[in-house]
Amino acid sequence: MACFLGRNRPYLDLGIDESAWHVPDADAFFATARERLLDHGIRDPIFSAHLVKTTAAVAEELPHASPSCRAALLASLNRFLHSPIKQQHVRRLARQAIALVQRDFAGGQAQEPT
């Protein structure tokens, strides 16, 4: 999880009010989260895998976390599970397509798109 946090740090919104996502009862929250994991309605398996692995990681780490870390983990997971997942990455797909085409025109050697 730390690797994902580090890689995604530029995209973090540190101004979010965590109290809006506060989880008062972890057991009830995880019961509801498990139901969502069984009926998530997400087409691509990679996104449902993110839901499962993140929920499992938070559940696994909670007993070892300090009270403040526990609150932050639960609030973060609550926000993640209840926010829409961006499933189309148009810029990334365009860069990958350009790189693929460039291989054909660069004599088989990939060049970084500009």
Phi, psi and omega in degrees: 000325180297324178297316179295320180298314180297317181292327184261007182308319180299340183263000181287142175253096184285355180268003182290137177281104182297334183297335178293338182248008182305139179248107182284331183228102184297320181298314179294321179299313181292329175297316178292321180297319179298321177297318179296322180294329180280338182221064187274335178071021180260129186290310186278129184297333181297324181287321177293327176296322177298318179299313182294311185293322181290318178297316180296320180296316179295315179300322181290323184275339185306314182298340183260356186268151174291163179303320180289321178293320178301314179298319180292319179298313181294317179296319180296315179295320178301314179296316180300315183289337184249016177246147179295143178265127177287112185260349179245124180244078188300314182298316179298316179298320179295316178299318179295320179294317179297317179298321179295315179293321180298329178301321179292326184266352182252024177070030177090356179257126180289139175238150180288129178293150180264000000 
